[in-house]
């Protein structure tokens, strides 16, 4: 990079790289800037599952090479005889193809003769910027036919970008994981006949499902004001505030349930306030600890206690069966005997219940589980 405005251009380039965390298409103008600095005709970003050779995501530095990107995704990724080399370099290391593949290999290679040469390219330098199990993220820069090999100054420039490219790939992977978790979490609760809300210690709503949105929109007994729950009746408001304080206290956290009177309907709204670990999909900067609120409209269909516990605490079938047994006053010994399993196995499931509910003792666990399923007969 030349003197003068070099630092300013480098800063703009780094900004584009981090913009790609939320919008992958921003990696294209970043690669175009890099191309100008290292004398490349094209940059190619590829995120691939190496075992299946499936291209998960890709883009090129400019629109002139979009057809080539599509060709690689649909065909050439499956026949690329350099893949073992491309996918095994150290993350952050920049390597040139001529260092690995001689002219005899190039003359016989379909990827060079039918693909790269067609787009006017020859020498390539590639850097891996991320890896996840069988997946690999890499960026390659292609020089035109007849051009000299990359110089050390150009390698040094690429190495100066490596920390930013790696960091952006790491952040992008984390964001994609959170988005998948959020989608899965929302799909689970979207069809349940009760509302669920995650609320932080300050009383602010962090997340809620469509059923909760509909209940709160009705404004009957419970509504939203400035991102916080608002209760119509003063006595009910006091009960809610007390329950939230107990559920979000550092130690010990306690759950409880109660009814909120409604003016438009004779049946009350049942509210369970449960100490909860924030789902991984939610932003940890929202200000925990958190409480999970379940809003149950008695006019709606109710689901079984087992189903409710599985959704709230993400219990396995074995953990759910043990939770049900404990709520029916079974002991560890009697449960093990009835189900023909060892007490050690039962204790393993019990330890998992403690971890998922945040309870420290069996009595606290039972209180927490009971609070998750209000039993009110009208």
TITOR-582498 format. One record per residue (C-alpha): residue in three letters; x negated, y negated, z. Coordinates in nm, 2 decimals. Layout:
N
{code:ALA | X:X | Y:Y | Z:Z}
...
This chain:
378
{code:UNK | X:0.00 | Y:0.00 | Z:0.00}
{code:UNK | X:-0.14 | Y:-0.34 | Z:-0.10}
{code:UNK | X:-0.21 | Y:-0.63 | Z:0.13}
{code:UNK | X:0.01 | Y:-0.93 | Z:0.17}
{code:UNK | X:0.36 | Y:-0.80 | Z:0.22}
{code:UNK | X:0.25 | Y:-0.45 | Z:0.29}
{code:UNK | X:0.37 | Y:-0.45 | Z:0.65}
{code:UNK | X:0.71 | Y:-0.59 | Z:0.55}
{code:UNK | X:0.75 | Y:-0.32 | Z:0.28}
{code:UNK | X:0.64 | Y:-0.05 | Z:0.52}
{code:UNK | X:0.90 | Y:-0.17 | Z:0.78}
{code:UNK | X:1.18 | Y:-0.17 | Z:0.52}
{code:UNK | X:1.08 | Y:0.18 | Z:0.42}
{code:UNK | X:1.09 | Y:0.31 | Z:0.78}
{code:UNK | X:1.43 | Y:0.15 | Z:0.82}
{code:UNK | X:1.56 | Y:0.33 | Z:0.52}
{code:UNK | X:1.42 | Y:0.66 | Z:0.65}
{code:UNK | X:1.61 | Y:0.62 | Z:0.98}
{code:UNK | X:1.92 | Y:0.51 | Z:0.80}
{code:UNK | X:1.93 | Y:0.85 | Z:0.65}
{code:UNK | X:2.01 | Y:1.00 | Z:0.99}
{code:UNK | X:2.37 | Y:0.90 | Z:0.95}
{code:UNK | X:2.38 | Y:0.87 | Z:0.57}
{code:UNK | X:2.16 | Y:1.11 | Z:0.38}
{code:UNK | X:2.20 | Y:0.92 | Z:0.06}
{code:UNK | X:1.97 | Y:0.65 | Z:0.21}
{code:UNK | X:1.68 | Y:0.89 | Z:0.17}
{code:UNK | X:1.70 | Y:0.82 | Z:-0.21}
{code:UNK | X:1.59 | Y:0.45 | Z:-0.20}
{code:UNK | X:1.33 | Y:0.55 | Z:0.06}
{code:UNK | X:1.18 | Y:0.81 | Z:-0.18}
{code:UNK | X:1.20 | Y:0.55 | Z:-0.47}
{code:UNK | X:0.98 | Y:0.31 | Z:-0.26}
{code:UNK | X:0.74 | Y:0.59 | Z:-0.19}
{code:UNK | X:0.72 | Y:0.68 | Z:-0.56}
{code:UNK | X:0.61 | Y:0.33 | Z:-0.64}
{code:UNK | X:0.34 | Y:0.34 | Z:-0.37}
{code:UNK | X:0.19 | Y:0.68 | Z:-0.48}
{code:UNK | X:0.25 | Y:0.67 | Z:-0.86}
{code:UNK | X:0.52 | Y:0.94 | Z:-0.87}
{code:UNK | X:0.80 | Y:0.95 | Z:-1.12}
{code:UNK | X:1.05 | Y:1.12 | Z:-0.89}
{code:UNK | X:1.11 | Y:1.22 | Z:-0.53}
{code:UNK | X:1.32 | Y:1.52 | Z:-0.44}
{code:UNK | X:1.46 | Y:1.60 | Z:-0.10}
{code:UNK | X:1.57 | Y:1.96 | Z:-0.04}
{code:UNK | X:1.73 | Y:2.12 | Z:0.27}
{code:UNK | X:1.74 | Y:2.49 | Z:0.20}
{code:UNK | X:1.81 | Y:2.82 | Z:0.37}
{code:UNK | X:1.50 | Y:3.01 | Z:0.28}
{code:UNK | X:1.63 | Y:3.36 | Z:0.32}
{code:UNK | X:1.93 | Y:3.31 | Z:0.09}
{code:UNK | X:1.77 | Y:3.04 | Z:-0.12}
{code:UNK | X:2.09 | Y:2.84 | Z:-0.09}
{code:UNK | X:2.04 | Y:2.46 | Z:-0.11}
{code:UNK | X:2.23 | Y:2.31 | Z:0.18}
{code:UNK | X:2.17 | Y:1.95 | Z:0.08}
{code:UNK | X:1.95 | Y:1.76 | Z:-0.17}
{code:UNK | X:1.91 | Y:1.43 | Z:-0.35}
{code:UNK | X:1.67 | Y:1.26 | Z:-0.59}
{code:UNK | X:1.50 | Y:0.92 | Z:-0.58}
{code:UNK | X:1.70 | Y:0.79 | Z:-0.88}
{code:UNK | X:1.99 | Y:0.88 | Z:-1.09}
{code:UNK | X:1.78 | Y:0.97 | Z:-1.40}
{code:UNK | X:1.70 | Y:1.30 | Z:-1.23}
{code:UNK | X:2.04 | Y:1.39 | Z:-1.09}
{code:UNK | X:2.09 | Y:1.65 | Z:-1.36}
{code:UNK | X:1.76 | Y:1.81 | Z:-1.25}
{code:UNK | X:1.87 | Y:1.81 | Z:-0.89}
{code:UNK | X:2.19 | Y:2.00 | Z:-0.99}
{code:UNK | X:1.99 | Y:2.24 | Z:-1.21}
{code:UNK | X:1.76 | Y:2.32 | Z:-0.92}
{code:UNK | X:2.05 | Y:2.37 | Z:-0.68}
{code:UNK | X:2.25 | Y:2.59 | Z:-0.91}
{code:UNK | X:1.98 | Y:2.80 | Z:-1.07}
{code:UNK | X:1.61 | Y:2.72 | Z:-1.03}
{code:UNK | X:1.61 | Y:2.75 | Z:-0.65}
{code:UNK | X:1.69 | Y:3.12 | Z:-0.70}
{code:UNK | X:1.39 | Y:3.18 | Z:-0.93}
{code:UNK | X:1.14 | Y:2.93 | Z:-0.78}
{code:UNK | X:0.82 | Y:3.15 | Z:-0.75}
{code:UNK | X:0.66 | Y:2.88 | Z:-0.53}
{code:UNK | X:0.91 | Y:2.91 | Z:-0.26}
{code:UNK | X:0.70 | Y:3.12 | Z:-0.02}
{code:UNK | X:0.44 | Y:2.85 | Z:-0.04}
{code:UNK | X:0.68 | Y:2.55 | Z:-0.02}
{code:UNK | X:0.86 | Y:2.69 | Z:0.29}
{code:UNK | X:0.56 | Y:2.79 | Z:0.50}
{code:UNK | X:0.35 | Y:2.48 | Z:0.53}
{code:UNK | X:0.32 | Y:2.31 | Z:0.86}
{code:UNK | X:0.58 | Y:2.04 | Z:0.94}
{code:UNK | X:0.42 | Y:1.70 | Z:0.87}
{code:UNK | X:0.15 | Y:1.84 | Z:0.64}
{code:UNK | X:0.13 | Y:1.72 | Z:0.28}
{code:UNK | X:0.00 | Y:1.97 | Z:0.02}
{code:UNK | X:-0.05 | Y:1.96 | Z:-0.36}
{code:UNK | X:0.06 | Y:2.24 | Z:-0.59}
{code:UNK | X:-0.27 | Y:2.24 | Z:-0.78}
{code:UNK | X:-0.44 | Y:2.34 | Z:-0.46}
{code:UNK | X:-0.24 | Y:2.67 | Z:-0.46}
{code:UNK | X:-0.14 | Y:2.74 | Z:-0.82}
{code:UNK | X:-0.39 | Y:2.75 | Z:-1.11}
{code:UNK | X:-0.33 | Y:2.69 | Z:-1.48}
{code:UNK | X:-0.27 | Y:3.06 | Z:-1.54}
{code:UNK | X:0.02 | Y:3.06 | Z:-1.29}
{code:UNK | X:0.16 | Y:2.74 | Z:-1.44}
{code:UNK | X:0.16 | Y:2.88 | Z:-1.80}
{code:UNK | X:0.36 | Y:3.19 | Z:-1.68}
{code:UNK | X:0.60 | Y:3.01 | Z:-1.44}
{code:UNK | X:0.96 | Y:2.94 | Z:-1.54}
{code:UNK | X:0.99 | Y:2.66 | Z:-1.28}
{code:UNK | X:0.71 | Y:2.46 | Z:-1.46}
{code:UNK | X:0.77 | Y:2.54 | Z:-1.82}
{code:UNK | X:1.15 | Y:2.52 | Z:-1.83}
{code:UNK | X:1.22 | Y:2.28 | Z:-1.55}
{code:UNK | X:0.94 | Y:2.04 | Z:-1.43}
{code:UNK | X:0.78 | Y:1.99 | Z:-1.78}
{code:UNK | X:1.12 | Y:1.92 | Z:-1.92}
{code:UNK | X:1.15 | Y:1.62 | Z:-1.69}
{code:UNK | X:0.80 | Y:1.50 | Z:-1.77}
{code:UNK | X:0.64 | Y:1.61 | Z:-1.44}
{code:UNK | X:0.33 | Y:1.81 | Z:-1.36}
{code:UNK | X:0.14 | Y:1.75 | Z:-1.03}
{code:UNK | X:0.35 | Y:1.77 | Z:-0.72}
{code:UNK | X:0.28 | Y:1.69 | Z:-0.35}
{code:UNK | X:0.52 | Y:1.83 | Z:-0.10}
{code:UNK | X:0.57 | Y:1.78 | Z:0.28}
{code:UNK | X:0.79 | Y:1.97 | Z:0.51}
{code:UNK | X:0.98 | Y:1.74 | Z:0.75}
{code:UNK | X:1.20 | Y:1.99 | Z:0.94}
{code:UNK | X:1.26 | Y:2.35 | Z:1.01}
{code:UNK | X:1.55 | Y:2.54 | Z:1.19}
{code:UNK | X:1.54 | Y:2.92 | Z:1.21}
{code:UNK | X:1.56 | Y:3.02 | Z:0.84}
{code:UNK | X:1.61 | Y:2.66 | Z:0.71}
{code:UNK | X:1.35 | Y:2.42 | Z:0.58}
{code:UNK | X:1.36 | Y:2.05 | Z:0.49}
{code:UNK | X:1.11 | Y:1.92 | Z:0.25}
{code:UNK | X:1.04 | Y:1.62 | Z:0.03}
{code:UNK | X:0.84 | Y:1.65 | Z:-0.30}
{code:UNK | X:0.69 | Y:1.38 | Z:-0.52}
{code:UNK | X:0.63 | Y:1.45 | Z:-0.89}
{code:UNK | X:0.36 | Y:1.29 | Z:-1.10}
{code:UNK | X:0.40 | Y:1.26 | Z:-1.48}
{code:UNK | X:0.22 | Y:1.49 | Z:-1.73}
{code:UNK | X:-0.13 | Y:1.38 | Z:-1.79}
{code:UNK | X:-0.16 | Y:1.18 | Z:-1.46}
{code:UNK | X:-0.45 | Y:1.24 | Z:-1.22}
{code:UNK | X:-0.41 | Y:1.43 | Z:-0.90}
{code:UNK | X:-0.31 | Y:1.24 | Z:-0.59}
{code:UNK | X:-0.59 | Y:1.05 | Z:-0.42}
{code:UNK | X:-0.69 | Y:1.05 | Z:-0.05}
{code:UNK | X:-0.55 | Y:0.70 | Z:0.00}
{code:UNK | X:-0.21 | Y:0.83 | Z:-0.12}
{code:UNK | X:-0.22 | Y:1.13 | Z:0.11}
{code:UNK | X:-0.31 | Y:0.89 | Z:0.40}
{code:UNK | X:0.00 | Y:0.68 | Z:0.31}
{code:UNK | X:0.22 | Y:0.99 | Z:0.31}
{code:UNK | X:0.08 | Y:1.11 | Z:0.64}
{code:UNK | X:0.16 | Y:0.77 | Z:0.80}
{code:UNK | X:0.52 | Y:0.83 | Z:0.71}
{code:UNK | X:0.53 | Y:1.19 | Z:0.85}
{code:UNK | X:0.63 | Y:1.10 | Z:1.21}
{code:UNK | X:0.92 | Y:0.89 | Z:1.09}
{code:UNK | X:1.04 | Y:1.15 | Z:0.84}
{code:UNK | X:1.02 | Y:1.43 | Z:1.10}
{code:UNK | X:1.19 | Y:1.22 | Z:1.37}
{code:UNK | X:1.48 | Y:1.13 | Z:1.13}
{code:UNK | X:1.52 | Y:1.50 | Z:1.03}
{code:UNK | X:1.53 | Y:1.60 | Z:1.40}
{code:UNK | X:1.79 | Y:1.33 | Z:1.47}
{code:UNK | X:1.99 | Y:1.43 | Z:1.17}
{code:UNK | X:2.00 | Y:1.80 | Z:1.28}
{code:UNK | X:2.11 | Y:1.70 | Z:1.62}
{code:UNK | X:2.39 | Y:1.48 | Z:1.49}
{code:UNK | X:2.51 | Y:1.76 | Z:1.25}
{code:UNK | X:2.52 | Y:2.00 | Z:1.54}
{code:UNK | X:2.72 | Y:1.76 | Z:1.75}
{code:UNK | X:2.96 | Y:1.70 | Z:1.47}
{code:UNK | X:3.01 | Y:2.08 | Z:1.42}
{code:UNK | X:3.07 | Y:2.13 | Z:1.79}
{code:UNK | X:3.32 | Y:1.84 | Z:1.80}
{code:UNK | X:3.50 | Y:1.98 | Z:1.50}
{code:UNK | X:3.52 | Y:2.32 | Z:1.67}
{code:UNK | X:3.63 | Y:2.17 | Z:2.00}
{code:UNK | X:3.90 | Y:1.97 | Z:1.83}
{code:UNK | X:4.03 | Y:2.26 | Z:1.63}
{code:UNK | X:4.07 | Y:2.47 | Z:1.95}
{code:UNK | X:4.28 | Y:2.21 | Z:2.14}
{code:UNK | X:4.46 | Y:2.05 | Z:1.84}
{code:UNK | X:4.74 | Y:2.31 | Z:1.84}
{code:UNK | X:4.79 | Y:2.36 | Z:2.21}
{code:UNK | X:5.12 | Y:2.23 | Z:2.36}
{code:UNK | X:4.96 | Y:2.00 | Z:2.61}
{code:UNK | X:4.75 | Y:1.69 | Z:2.60}
{code:UNK | X:4.38 | Y:1.70 | Z:2.70}
{code:UNK | X:4.16 | Y:1.40 | Z:2.78}
{code:UNK | X:3.80 | Y:1.36 | Z:2.89}
{code:UNK | X:3.76 | Y:1.06 | Z:3.12}
{code:UNK | X:3.44 | Y:0.93 | Z:3.27}
{code:UNK | X:3.38 | Y:0.81 | Z:3.63}
{code:UNK | X:3.47 | Y:0.46 | Z:3.54}
{code:UNK | X:3.81 | Y:0.58 | Z:3.42}
{code:UNK | X:3.75 | Y:0.52 | Z:3.05}
{code:UNK | X:3.89 | Y:0.77 | Z:2.80}
{code:UNK | X:3.61 | Y:0.93 | Z:2.61}
{code:UNK | X:3.80 | Y:1.18 | Z:2.40}
{code:UNK | X:4.16 | Y:1.30 | Z:2.36}
{code:UNK | X:4.35 | Y:1.54 | Z:2.14}
{code:UNK | X:4.66 | Y:1.46 | Z:1.92}
{code:UNK | X:4.90 | Y:1.59 | Z:2.19}
{code:UNK | X:4.76 | Y:1.35 | Z:2.45}
{code:UNK | X:4.77 | Y:1.07 | Z:2.19}
{code:UNK | X:5.15 | Y:1.13 | Z:2.13}
{code:UNK | X:5.23 | Y:1.15 | Z:2.51}
{code:UNK | X:5.04 | Y:0.83 | Z:2.58}
{code:UNK | X:5.19 | Y:0.65 | Z:2.28}
{code:UNK | X:5.54 | Y:0.71 | Z:2.42}
{code:UNK | X:5.44 | Y:0.50 | Z:2.72}
{code:UNK | X:5.67 | Y:0.68 | Z:2.95}
{code:UNK | X:5.51 | Y:0.70 | Z:3.30}
{code:UNK | X:5.16 | Y:0.70 | Z:3.15}
{code:UNK | X:5.00 | Y:0.49 | Z:2.88}
{code:UNK | X:4.67 | Y:0.34 | Z:2.77}
{code:UNK | X:4.54 | Y:-0.01 | Z:2.84}
{code:UNK | X:4.19 | Y:-0.13 | Z:2.76}
{code:UNK | X:4.07 | Y:0.23 | Z:2.70}
{code:UNK | X:4.19 | Y:0.34 | Z:3.04}
{code:UNK | X:4.50 | Y:0.52 | Z:3.17}
{code:UNK | X:4.78 | Y:0.30 | Z:3.31}
{code:UNK | X:5.05 | Y:0.44 | Z:3.53}
{code:UNK | X:5.39 | Y:0.29 | Z:3.57}
{code:UNK | X:5.46 | Y:0.37 | Z:3.93}
{code:UNK | X:5.22 | Y:0.24 | Z:4.19}
{code:UNK | X:5.23 | Y:0.55 | Z:4.40}
{code:UNK | X:5.15 | Y:0.77 | Z:4.10}
{code:UNK | X:4.87 | Y:0.53 | Z:4.00}
{code:UNK | X:4.71 | Y:0.57 | Z:4.35}
{code:UNK | X:4.73 | Y:0.95 | Z:4.32}
{code:UNK | X:4.56 | Y:0.94 | Z:3.98}
{code:UNK | X:4.28 | Y:0.71 | Z:4.10}
{code:UNK | X:4.22 | Y:0.93 | Z:4.40}
{code:UNK | X:4.22 | Y:1.25 | Z:4.19}
{code:UNK | X:3.97 | Y:1.09 | Z:3.94}
{code:UNK | X:3.74 | Y:0.99 | Z:4.23}
{code:UNK | X:3.75 | Y:1.34 | Z:4.37}
{code:UNK | X:3.69 | Y:1.50 | Z:4.03}
{code:UNK | X:3.40 | Y:1.28 | Z:3.94}
{code:UNK | X:3.23 | Y:1.26 | Z:4.29}
{code:UNK | X:2.88 | Y:1.39 | Z:4.29}
{code:UNK | X:2.94 | Y:1.65 | Z:4.56}
{code:UNK | X:3.17 | Y:1.83 | Z:4.62}
{code:UNK | X:3.39 | Y:1.77 | Z:4.31}
{code:UNK | X:3.75 | Y:1.88 | Z:4.35}
{code:UNK | X:4.04 | Y:1.92 | Z:4.12}
{code:UNK | X:4.41 | Y:1.87 | Z:4.18}
{code:UNK | X:4.74 | Y:1.83 | Z:4.01}
{code:UNK | X:5.05 | Y:1.62 | Z:4.06}
{code:UNK | X:5.36 | Y:1.50 | Z:3.88}
{code:UNK | X:5.41 | Y:1.15 | Z:3.73}
{code:UNK | X:5.77 | Y:1.02 | Z:3.72}
{code:UNK | X:5.91 | Y:0.92 | Z:3.38}
{code:UNK | X:6.19 | Y:0.68 | Z:3.33}
{code:UNK | X:6.31 | Y:0.80 | Z:2.99}
{code:UNK | X:6.32 | Y:1.17 | Z:3.09}
{code:UNK | X:6.43 | Y:1.34 | Z:3.40}
{code:UNK | X:6.14 | Y:1.59 | Z:3.39}
{code:UNK | X:5.81 | Y:1.45 | Z:3.52}
{code:UNK | X:5.48 | Y:1.47 | Z:3.34}
{code:UNK | X:5.24 | Y:1.72 | Z:3.51}
{code:UNK | X:4.88 | Y:1.60 | Z:3.54}
{code:UNK | X:4.59 | Y:1.83 | Z:3.62}
{code:UNK | X:4.26 | Y:1.65 | Z:3.70}
{code:UNK | X:3.97 | Y:1.89 | Z:3.68}
{code:UNK | X:3.59 | Y:1.84 | Z:3.74}
{code:UNK | X:3.44 | Y:1.91 | Z:3.40}
{code:UNK | X:3.11 | Y:1.92 | Z:3.22}
{code:UNK | X:3.13 | Y:1.70 | Z:2.92}
{code:UNK | X:3.15 | Y:1.89 | Z:2.59}
{code:UNK | X:2.82 | Y:1.88 | Z:2.39}
{code:UNK | X:3.01 | Y:1.71 | Z:2.11}
{code:UNK | X:3.08 | Y:1.40 | Z:2.32}
{code:UNK | X:2.83 | Y:1.12 | Z:2.36}
{code:UNK | X:2.63 | Y:1.17 | Z:2.69}
{code:UNK | X:2.59 | Y:0.79 | Z:2.71}
{code:UNK | X:2.96 | Y:0.74 | Z:2.79}
{code:UNK | X:2.89 | Y:0.73 | Z:3.17}
{code:UNK | X:2.95 | Y:1.06 | Z:3.35}
{code:UNK | X:3.03 | Y:1.26 | Z:3.55}
{code:UNK | X:3.35 | Y:1.35 | Z:3.38}
{code:UNK | X:3.70 | Y:1.48 | Z:3.45}
{code:UNK | X:3.92 | Y:1.68 | Z:3.22}
{code:UNK | X:4.29 | Y:1.57 | Z:3.24}
{code:UNK | X:4.56 | Y:1.81 | Z:3.12}
{code:UNK | X:4.90 | Y:1.64 | Z:3.05}
{code:UNK | X:5.18 | Y:1.89 | Z:3.05}
{code:UNK | X:5.52 | Y:1.80 | Z:2.93}
{code:UNK | X:5.76 | Y:2.04 | Z:3.09}
{code:UNK | X:6.00 | Y:2.00 | Z:2.80}
{code:UNK | X:5.74 | Y:2.17 | Z:2.58}
{code:UNK | X:5.64 | Y:2.53 | Z:2.55}
{code:UNK | X:5.39 | Y:2.64 | Z:2.81}
{code:UNK | X:5.09 | Y:2.87 | Z:2.74}
{code:UNK | X:4.96 | Y:3.15 | Z:2.95}
{code:UNK | X:4.72 | Y:3.08 | Z:3.24}
{code:UNK | X:4.46 | Y:3.31 | Z:3.07}
{code:UNK | X:4.48 | Y:3.11 | Z:2.75}
{code:UNK | X:4.45 | Y:2.79 | Z:2.93}
{code:UNK | X:4.15 | Y:2.89 | Z:3.13}
{code:UNK | X:3.97 | Y:3.02 | Z:2.82}
{code:UNK | X:4.02 | Y:2.69 | Z:2.64}
{code:UNK | X:3.93 | Y:2.46 | Z:2.93}
{code:UNK | X:3.61 | Y:2.65 | Z:3.05}
{code:UNK | X:3.52 | Y:2.84 | Z:2.73}
{code:UNK | X:3.54 | Y:3.17 | Z:2.91}
{code:UNK | X:3.48 | Y:3.51 | Z:2.75}
{code:UNK | X:3.75 | Y:3.77 | Z:2.78}
{code:UNK | X:3.56 | Y:3.95 | Z:3.06}
{code:UNK | X:3.52 | Y:3.62 | Z:3.25}
{code:UNK | X:3.89 | Y:3.54 | Z:3.20}
{code:UNK | X:4.00 | Y:3.88 | Z:3.34}
{code:UNK | X:3.78 | Y:3.83 | Z:3.65}
{code:UNK | X:3.92 | Y:3.47 | Z:3.70}
{code:UNK | X:4.28 | Y:3.61 | Z:3.68}
{code:UNK | X:4.20 | Y:3.88 | Z:3.93}
{code:UNK | X:4.05 | Y:3.63 | Z:4.17}
{code:UNK | X:4.36 | Y:3.42 | Z:4.15}
{code:UNK | X:4.56 | Y:3.73 | Z:4.24}
{code:UNK | X:4.35 | Y:3.77 | Z:4.55}
{code:UNK | X:4.13 | Y:4.06 | Z:4.42}
{code:UNK | X:3.79 | Y:4.11 | Z:4.58}
{code:UNK | X:3.47 | Y:4.18 | Z:4.39}
{code:UNK | X:3.47 | Y:4.54 | Z:4.52}
{code:UNK | X:3.83 | Y:4.61 | Z:4.43}
{code:UNK | X:3.80 | Y:4.45 | Z:4.09}
{code:UNK | X:3.50 | Y:4.66 | Z:4.01}
{code:UNK | X:3.67 | Y:4.98 | Z:4.12}
{code:UNK | X:3.99 | Y:4.91 | Z:3.92}
{code:UNK | X:3.80 | Y:4.83 | Z:3.60}
{code:UNK | X:3.54 | Y:5.11 | Z:3.64}
{code:UNK | X:3.25 | Y:4.87 | Z:3.62}
{code:UNK | X:2.95 | Y:4.80 | Z:3.86}
{code:UNK | X:2.96 | Y:4.53 | Z:4.12}
{code:UNK | X:2.64 | Y:4.39 | Z:3.96}
{code:UNK | X:2.83 | Y:4.34 | Z:3.64}
{code:UNK | X:3.11 | Y:4.17 | Z:3.82}
{code:UNK | X:2.86 | Y:3.94 | Z:4.00}
{code:UNK | X:2.71 | Y:3.85 | Z:3.66}
{code:UNK | X:3.06 | Y:3.74 | Z:3.54}
{code:UNK | X:3.11 | Y:3.56 | Z:3.87}
{code:UNK | X:2.79 | Y:3.37 | Z:3.83}
{code:UNK | X:2.89 | Y:3.27 | Z:3.48}
{code:UNK | X:3.23 | Y:3.14 | Z:3.61}
{code:UNK | X:3.04 | Y:2.93 | Z:3.87}
{code:UNK | X:2.82 | Y:2.78 | Z:3.60}
{code:UNK | X:3.11 | Y:2.70 | Z:3.36}
{code:UNK | X:3.34 | Y:2.55 | Z:3.63}
{code:UNK | X:3.07 | Y:2.38 | Z:3.83}
{code:UNK | X:3.19 | Y:2.56 | Z:4.15}
{code:UNK | X:2.93 | Y:2.66 | Z:4.41}
{code:UNK | X:3.14 | Y:2.90 | Z:4.62}
{code:UNK | X:3.42 | Y:3.15 | Z:4.55}
{code:UNK | X:3.67 | Y:2.95 | Z:4.75}
{code:UNK | X:3.58 | Y:2.63 | Z:4.55}
{code:UNK | X:3.61 | Y:2.84 | Z:4.23}
{code:UNK | X:3.96 | Y:2.95 | Z:4.31}
{code:UNK | X:4.07 | Y:2.59 | Z:4.39}
{code:UNK | X:3.93 | Y:2.48 | Z:4.06}
{code:UNK | X:4.10 | Y:2.75 | Z:3.87}
{code:UNK | X:4.43 | Y:2.68 | Z:4.04}
{code:UNK | X:4.41 | Y:2.31 | Z:3.96}
{code:UNK | X:4.38 | Y:2.41 | Z:3.59}
{code:UNK | X:4.73 | Y:2.56 | Z:3.58}
{code:UNK | X:5.00 | Y:2.37 | Z:3.77}
{code:UNK | X:5.29 | Y:2.58 | Z:3.89}
{code:UNK | X:5.60 | Y:2.36 | Z:3.93}
{code:UNK | X:5.94 | Y:2.50 | Z:3.90}
{code:UNK | X:6.22 | Y:2.25 | Z:3.81}
